[in-house]
Amino acid sequence: MATKTVPGNSCRRAASTFDWGNLIAVSLAGIPLFLVSGEVGIATIIAAIMGIVPLIFWFGASMMVYAMCRHHPDDRVGRFTQWAAYRYYALMGSLIVVATFFPPDLAYYRAYWVVAALILIPWTILALIRIRRERWHDVQVEVDSEEHHQ
């Protein structure tokens, strides 16, 4: 069997991918919620939709990232990915349950975003710092000799 080298930098990048997605999605989701007044109207409805779009987009894209990174040759990549997924999916799941009962008032969505951001953003930054501080080494992966020549 032939081997292939997965560089340590690639492992670190893979370990941080889910966390970066979390950080970007949650940060972007809050912006439109605070750009409009609290009065119910077309602007409020558009702001609520635009606040949800990054969360839904990342929810879908995160499944692909999770599938790619969870079973990475470096086990630490999978663990960091799994914890980032726990954090994001817990907040998304609770949003669906809680927001179902929100009245048509933007203040409730803003309050939820603030709570979610206060939980997810610092935790994600700490995870990214931990990932950065880890010593990442090259990983040797066995590959089929037929795959190696292609």
NUMAR-363219 format. One record per residue: residue number from 1; x, y, z of N, C-alpha, C in turn. Coordinates in nm, 2 decimals, always signed. Each point is the difference from the previous one (the first is absolute). Layout:
<nodes>
[node NUM [X Y Z] [X Y Z] [X Y Z]]
...
</nodes>
This chain:
<nodes>
[node 1 [+0.08 -0.12 +0.00] [-0.08 +0.12 +0.00] [+0.09 +0.12 +0.00]]
[node 2 [-0.04 +0.10 -0.08] [+0.06 +0.13 +0.00] [-0.05 +0.09 +0.11]]
[node 3 [+0.07 +0.10 +0.03] [-0.05 +0.10 +0.10] [-0.01 +0.14 -0.06]]
[node 4 [-0.08 +0.08 +0.06] [-0.02 +0.13 -0.04] [+0.01 +0.09 +0.12]]
[node 5 [+0.07 +0.11 -0.01] [+0.02 +0.09 +0.12] [-0.11 +0.11 +0.00]]
[node 6 [-0.07 +0.01 +0.12] [-0.09 +0.11 +0.02] [+0.08 +0.10 +0.09]]
[node 7 [+0.03 +0.12 -0.06] [+0.08 +0.10 +0.08] [-0.07 +0.05 +0.13]]
[node 8 [+0.08 +0.03 +0.10] [-0.06 +0.04 +0.12] [-0.08 +0.13 -0.01]]
[node 9 [+0.04 +0.09 -0.09] [-0.07 +0.12 -0.02] [-0.14 -0.03 -0.06]]
[node 10 [-0.01 -0.10 -0.08] [-0.13 -0.04 -0.06] [-0.09 -0.06 +0.11]]
[node 11 [+0.06 -0.07 +0.09] [-0.08 -0.05 +0.12] [-0.05 +0.11 +0.08]]
[node 12 [+0.08 +0.10 +0.03] [-0.04 +0.11 +0.08] [-0.12 +0.08 -0.07]]
[node 13 [+0.02 +0.02 -0.13] [-0.10 +0.07 -0.07] [-0.13 -0.08 +0.00]]
[node 14 [+0.00 -0.13 -0.02] [-0.12 -0.08 +0.00] [-0.06 +0.00 +0.14]]
[node 15 [+0.08 +0.00 +0.11] [-0.06 +0.00 +0.13] [-0.07 +0.13 +0.03]]
[node 16 [+0.04 +0.11 -0.06] [-0.06 +0.13 +0.03] [-0.12 +0.04 -0.10]]
[node 17 [-0.02 -0.08 -0.10] [-0.10 +0.04 -0.10] [-0.14 +0.01 +0.05]]
[node 18 [-0.04 -0.09 +0.08] [-0.14 +0.00 +0.06] [-0.01 +0.13 +0.09]]
[node 19 [+0.10 +0.02 +0.08] [-0.01 +0.12 +0.09] [+0.00 +0.13 -0.08]]
[node 20 [+0.08 +0.01 -0.10] [-0.01 +0.12 -0.08] [-0.14 +0.02 -0.06]]
[node 21 [-0.06 -0.11 -0.05] [-0.13 +0.01 -0.06] [-0.10 +0.05 +0.11]]
[node 22 [+0.01 -0.06 +0.12] [-0.09 +0.04 +0.11] [+0.02 +0.15 +0.03]]
[node 23 [+0.12 +0.05 +0.01] [+0.03 +0.14 +0.03] [-0.06 +0.09 -0.11]]
[node 24 [+0.02 -0.03 -0.12] [-0.05 +0.08 -0.11] [-0.15 +0.00 -0.01]]
[node 25 [-0.06 -0.12 +0.01] [-0.15 -0.01 -0.02] [-0.07 +0.08 +0.12]]
[node 26 [+0.05 -0.02 +0.12] [-0.07 +0.07 +0.11] [+0.02 +0.15 +0.00]]
[node 27 [+0.12 +0.04 -0.04] [+0.03 +0.14 -0.01] [-0.08 +0.07 -0.10]]
[node 28 [-0.01 -0.06 -0.12] [-0.08 +0.05 -0.11] [-0.15 +0.01 +0.03]]
[node 29 [-0.04 -0.10 +0.07] [-0.15 -0.01 +0.03] [-0.04 +0.11 +0.09]]
[node 30 [+0.08 +0.06 +0.08] [-0.04 +0.11 +0.09] [-0.01 +0.13 -0.06]]
[node 31 [+0.08 +0.02 -0.11] [+0.01 +0.14 -0.06] [-0.14 +0.05 -0.04]]
[node 32 [-0.08 -0.07 -0.09] [-0.12 +0.05 -0.04] [-0.11 +0.02 +0.11]]
[node 33 [+0.01 -0.07 +0.10] [-0.09 +0.01 +0.11] [+0.01 +0.13 +0.08]]
[node 34 [+0.11 +0.06 -0.01] [+0.02 +0.13 +0.07] [+0.01 +0.12 -0.09]]
[node 35 [-0.03 -0.02 -0.13] [+0.00 +0.11 -0.10] [-0.14 +0.06 -0.02]]
[node 36 [-0.10 -0.06 +0.05] [-0.13 +0.05 -0.02] [-0.07 +0.03 +0.14]]
[node 37 [-0.11 +0.08 -0.01] [-0.07 +0.03 +0.12] [-0.08 -0.12 +0.05]]
[node 38 [-0.05 +0.00 +0.12] [-0.07 -0.11 +0.05] [-0.15 -0.01 -0.05]]
[node 39 [-0.04 +0.10 -0.08] [-0.14 +0.00 -0.05] [-0.02 -0.11 -0.10]]
[node 40 [-0.11 -0.06 +0.01] [-0.03 -0.11 -0.10] [-0.03 +0.06 -0.13]]
[node 41 [+0.07 -0.04 -0.10] [-0.02 +0.05 -0.14] [+0.08 -0.08 -0.10]]
[node 42 [+0.00 +0.04 -0.12] [+0.08 -0.07 -0.10] [+0.15 +0.00 +0.03]]
[node 43 [+0.05 +0.11 +0.05] [+0.15 +0.00 +0.04] [+0.03 -0.10 +0.11]]
[node 44 [-0.09 -0.01 +0.09] [+0.02 -0.09 +0.11] [-0.01 -0.15 -0.04]]
[node 45 [-0.09 -0.03 -0.09] [-0.01 -0.13 -0.05] [+0.12 -0.04 -0.08]]
[node 46 [+0.05 +0.10 -0.09] [+0.12 -0.03 -0.08] [+0.12 -0.02 +0.09]]
[node 47 [+0.01 +0.09 +0.11] [+0.11 -0.02 +0.09] [+0.00 -0.13 +0.07]]
[node 48 [-0.12 -0.05 +0.04] [-0.01 -0.13 +0.07] [+0.04 -0.11 -0.10]]
[node 49 [-0.04 +0.01 -0.12] [+0.04 -0.10 -0.10] [+0.15 +0.00 -0.02]]
[node 50 [+0.05 +0.12 -0.02] [+0.15 +0.02 -0.03] [+0.08 -0.05 +0.13]]
[node 51 [-0.06 +0.01 +0.11] [+0.07 -0.05 +0.12] [+0.00 -0.15 +0.01]]
[node 52 [-0.10 -0.06 -0.06] [-0.01 -0.15 +0.00] [+0.08 -0.06 -0.11]]
[node 53 [+0.01 +0.07 -0.11] [+0.07 -0.06 -0.12] [+0.14 -0.05 +0.03]]
[node 54 [+0.09 +0.08 +0.06] [+0.13 -0.06 +0.03] [+0.00 -0.12 +0.09]]
[node 55 [-0.09 +0.00 +0.09] [-0.01 -0.12 +0.09] [-0.04 -0.12 -0.08]]
[node 56 [-0.10 +0.01 -0.08] [-0.05 -0.11 -0.08] [+0.10 -0.05 -0.10]]
[node 57 [+0.07 +0.10 -0.07] [+0.10 -0.03 -0.10] [+0.11 -0.08 +0.07]]
[node 58 [+0.05 +0.05 +0.11] [+0.11 -0.07 +0.07] [-0.05 -0.13 +0.06]]
[node 59 [-0.12 -0.01 +0.04] [-0.06 -0.13 +0.04] [+0.02 -0.11 -0.10]]
[node 60 [-0.03 +0.04 -0.13] [+0.01 -0.10 -0.11] [+0.15 -0.02 -0.03]]
[node 61 [+0.08 +0.10 -0.02] [+0.14 -0.01 -0.03] [+0.08 -0.07 +0.11]]
[node 62 [-0.05 +0.02 +0.12] [+0.08 -0.06 +0.12] [-0.01 -0.15 -0.01]]
[node 63 [-0.11 -0.06 -0.05] [-0.01 -0.14 -0.01] [+0.11 -0.06 -0.09]]
[node 64 [+0.02 +0.07 -0.11] [+0.11 -0.04 -0.09] [+0.14 +0.01 +0.07]]
[node 65 [+0.02 +0.11 +0.07] [+0.12 +0.02 +0.07] [+0.02 -0.11 +0.11]]
[node 66 [-0.11 -0.02 +0.07] [+0.01 -0.11 +0.10] [+0.03 -0.13 -0.06]]
[node 67 [-0.06 -0.04 -0.11] [+0.02 -0.13 -0.06] [+0.15 -0.01 -0.05]]
[node 68 [+0.06 +0.11 -0.05] [+0.13 +0.00 -0.05] [+0.11 +0.00 +0.12]]
[node 69 [-0.03 +0.06 +0.11] [+0.10 +0.02 +0.10] [-0.02 -0.10 +0.12]]
[node 70 [-0.11 -0.05 +0.02] [-0.02 -0.09 +0.12] [+0.08 -0.12 +0.00]]
[node 71 [+0.03 -0.06 -0.12] [+0.08 -0.12 -0.01] [+0.13 +0.03 -0.06]]
[node 72 [+0.06 +0.11 +0.03] [+0.13 +0.04 -0.05] [+0.11 -0.09 +0.05]]
[node 73 [+0.11 -0.02 -0.07] [+0.10 -0.09 +0.05] [+0.06 +0.04 +0.14]]
[node 74 [+0.00 +0.13 +0.03] [+0.04 +0.05 +0.13] [-0.12 +0.00 +0.09]]
[node 75 [-0.01 -0.08 +0.10] [-0.12 -0.01 +0.08] [-0.04 +0.13 +0.07]]
[node 76 [+0.10 +0.09 +0.02] [-0.03 +0.12 +0.07] [-0.09 +0.09 -0.09]]
[node 77 [+0.02 -0.01 -0.13] [-0.09 +0.08 -0.10] [-0.14 -0.04 +0.03]]
[node 78 [-0.03 -0.13 +0.00] [-0.13 -0.05 +0.03] [-0.06 +0.05 +0.13]]
[node 79 [+0.08 +0.00 +0.10] [-0.05 +0.04 +0.14] [-0.03 +0.15 +0.00]]
[node 80 [+0.09 +0.08 -0.06] [-0.03 +0.14 -0.01] [-0.13 +0.03 -0.08]]
[node 81 [-0.01 -0.07 -0.11] [-0.12 +0.01 -0.09] [-0.12 -0.04 +0.08]]
[node 82 [+0.00 -0.11 +0.07] [-0.11 -0.05 +0.07] [-0.05 +0.10 +0.11]]
[node 83 [+0.09 +0.06 +0.07] [-0.04 +0.10 +0.10] [-0.05 +0.12 -0.06]]
[node 84 [+0.05 +0.05 -0.11] [-0.05 +0.12 -0.07] [-0.14 -0.03 -0.04]]
[node 85 [-0.02 -0.13 -0.05] [-0.14 -0.03 -0.05] [-0.10 -0.01 +0.12]]
[node 86 [+0.05 -0.06 +0.11] [-0.09 +0.00 +0.12] [-0.05 +0.14 +0.03]]
[node 87 [+0.09 +0.10 +0.01] [-0.03 +0.13 +0.03] [-0.10 +0.06 -0.10]]
[node 88 [+0.03 -0.01 -0.12] [-0.09 +0.06 -0.10] [-0.14 -0.06 -0.01]]
[node 89 [+0.00 -0.14 -0.01] [-0.13 -0.07 -0.01] [-0.08 +0.02 +0.12]]
[node 90 [+0.06 +0.01 +0.12] [-0.08 +0.02 +0.12] [-0.07 +0.14 -0.01]]
[node 91 [+0.07 +0.10 -0.04] [-0.06 +0.13 -0.01] [-0.11 +0.01 -0.11]]
[node 92 [+0.03 -0.07 -0.11] [-0.10 +0.00 -0.11] [-0.12 -0.08 +0.04]]
[node 93 [+0.02 -0.11 +0.07] [-0.12 -0.08 +0.04] [-0.08 +0.08 +0.10]]
[node 94 [+0.06 +0.07 +0.09] [-0.07 +0.08 +0.10] [-0.07 +0.12 -0.07]]
[node 95 [+0.06 +0.05 -0.10] [-0.06 +0.11 -0.07] [-0.14 -0.04 -0.06]]
[node 96 [+0.01 -0.12 -0.06] [-0.12 -0.05 -0.07] [-0.11 -0.02 +0.11]]
[node 97 [+0.03 -0.06 +0.11] [-0.10 -0.03 +0.10] [-0.05 +0.13 +0.06]]
[node 98 [+0.09 +0.09 +0.04] [-0.04 +0.13 +0.07] [-0.07 +0.09 -0.10]]
[node 99 [+0.06 +0.03 -0.12] [-0.05 +0.10 -0.09] [-0.14 -0.04 -0.05]]
[node 100 [-0.04 -0.12 +0.01] [-0.13 -0.04 -0.05] [-0.11 +0.07 +0.08]]
[node 101 [+0.03 +0.04 +0.12] [-0.09 +0.07 +0.09] [+0.02 +0.15 +0.01]]
[node 102 [+0.09 +0.05 -0.08] [+0.03 +0.15 +0.00] [-0.12 +0.07 -0.07]]
[node 103 [-0.04 +0.11 +0.06] [-0.10 +0.08 -0.07] [+0.07 +0.08 -0.11]]
[node 104 [-0.08 +0.07 -0.09] [+0.07 +0.07 -0.11] [+0.06 +0.13 +0.06]]
[node 105 [+0.10 -0.02 +0.08] [+0.07 +0.12 +0.06] [+0.15 -0.03 -0.01]]
[node 106 [+0.07 +0.09 -0.07] [+0.15 -0.02 -0.02] [+0.08 -0.01 +0.13]]
[node 107 [-0.05 +0.06 +0.11] [+0.07 +0.00 +0.12] [+0.03 -0.14 +0.05]]
[node 108 [-0.09 -0.10 -0.03] [+0.02 -0.14 +0.05] [+0.12 -0.06 -0.08]]
[node 109 [+0.00 +0.03 -0.13] [+0.11 -0.06 -0.09] [+0.13 +0.07 +0.04]]
[node 110 [+0.00 +0.13 +0.03] [+0.12 +0.06 +0.04] [+0.05 -0.05 +0.14]]
[node 111 [-0.09 -0.03 +0.09] [+0.04 -0.05 +0.13] [+0.06 -0.14 -0.02]]
[node 112 [-0.07 -0.08 -0.08] [+0.06 -0.14 -0.03] [+0.14 +0.01 -0.06]]
[node 113 [+0.01 +0.09 -0.10] [+0.13 +0.02 -0.06] [+0.11 +0.04 +0.10]]
[node 114 [-0.03 +0.09 +0.09] [+0.09 +0.05 +0.10] [+0.04 -0.12 +0.09]]
[node 115 [-0.09 -0.08 +0.05] [+0.03 -0.11 +0.08] [+0.09 -0.10 -0.08]]
[node 116 [-0.04 -0.04 -0.12] [+0.07 -0.09 -0.08] [+0.14 +0.05 -0.03]]
[node 117 [+0.01 +0.13 -0.03] [+0.14 +0.05 -0.03] [+0.08 +0.00 +0.13]]
[node 118 [-0.06 +0.03 +0.11] [+0.08 +0.00 +0.13] [+0.05 -0.14 +0.04]]
[node 119 [-0.07 -0.10 -0.05] [+0.04 -0.13 +0.03] [+0.10 -0.05 -0.11]]
[node 120 [-0.04 +0.02 -0.13] [+0.08 -0.06 -0.10] [+0.13 +0.07 -0.04]]
[node 121 [-0.01 +0.13 -0.01] [+0.12 +0.08 -0.04] [+0.12 -0.02 +0.09]]
[node 122 [-0.01 +0.03 +0.13] [+0.12 -0.02 +0.09] [+0.05 -0.15 +0.00]]
[node 123 [-0.10 -0.09 +0.00] [+0.04 -0.15 +0.00] [+0.07 -0.03 -0.12]]
[node 124 [-0.04 +0.05 -0.12] [+0.06 -0.03 -0.13] [+0.14 +0.07 +0.00]]
[node 125 [+0.01 +0.12 +0.05] [+0.13 +0.06 +0.00] [+0.10 -0.08 +0.08]]
[node 126 [-0.04 -0.04 +0.12] [+0.08 -0.09 +0.08] [+0.04 -0.13 -0.07]]
[node 127 [-0.09 -0.06 -0.07] [+0.03 -0.12 -0.07] [+0.10 +0.03 -0.11]]
[node 128 [-0.01 +0.11 -0.07] [+0.10 +0.04 -0.11] [+0.13 +0.03 +0.06]]
[node 129 [+0.01 +0.06 +0.12] [+0.13 +0.02 +0.07] [+0.06 -0.14 +0.03]]
[node 130 [-0.08 -0.09 +0.06] [+0.05 -0.13 +0.03] [+0.05 -0.07 -0.12]]
[node 131 [-0.07 +0.01 -0.11] [+0.04 -0.07 -0.12] [+0.14 +0.06 -0.05]]
[node 132 [+0.01 +0.13 +0.01] [+0.12 +0.07 -0.04] [+0.12 -0.04 +0.08]]
[node 133 [-0.03 -0.02 +0.13] [+0.11 -0.03 +0.09] [+0.05 -0.15 +0.00]]
[node 134 [-0.09 -0.08 -0.05] [+0.04 -0.15 -0.02] [+0.12 -0.01 -0.09]]
[node 135 [+0.07 -0.10 +0.03] [+0.12 -0.04 -0.09] [-0.06 -0.10 -0.10]]
[node 136 [+0.00 +0.05 -0.12] [-0.05 -0.08 -0.11] [+0.11 -0.06 -0.08]]
[node 137 [+0.00 -0.13 -0.01] [+0.10 -0.07 -0.08] [-0.05 -0.06 -0.12]]
[node 138 [+0.09 -0.03 -0.09] [-0.04 -0.07 -0.13] [-0.05 -0.14 +0.04]]
[node 139 [-0.10 -0.05 -0.07] [-0.06 -0.13 +0.02] [+0.02 -0.08 -0.13]]
[node 140 [+0.04 -0.12 +0.02] [+0.02 -0.09 -0.11] [-0.13 -0.09 -0.01]]
[node 141 [-0.05 -0.01 -0.13] [-0.12 -0.07 -0.02] [+0.03 -0.10 -0.11]]
[node 142 [-0.04 -0.13 +0.03] [+0.02 -0.10 -0.10] [-0.10 +0.01 -0.11]]
[node 143 [+0.04 -0.01 -0.13] [-0.09 +0.01 -0.11] [+0.03 -0.12 -0.09]]
[node 144 [-0.10 -0.03 -0.08] [+0.01 -0.11 -0.09] [+0.11 +0.04 -0.11]]
[node 145 [+0.08 -0.10 -0.04] [+0.10 +0.04 -0.09] [-0.06 +0.04 -0.14]]
[node 146 [-0.12 -0.05 -0.03] [-0.07 +0.05 -0.12] [-0.04 +0.14 +0.01]]
[node 147 [-0.05 +0.04 +0.12] [-0.04 +0.14 +0.02] [+0.12 +0.09 +0.00]]
[node 148 [+0.11 -0.05 +0.05] [+0.12 +0.08 +0.01] [+0.06 +0.04 -0.14]]
[node 149 [-0.02 -0.08 -0.10] [+0.05 +0.02 -0.13] [-0.10 +0.09 -0.09]]
[node 150 [-0.12 +0.02 +0.05] [-0.09 +0.08 -0.08] [+0.01 +0.15 +0.02]]
</nodes>
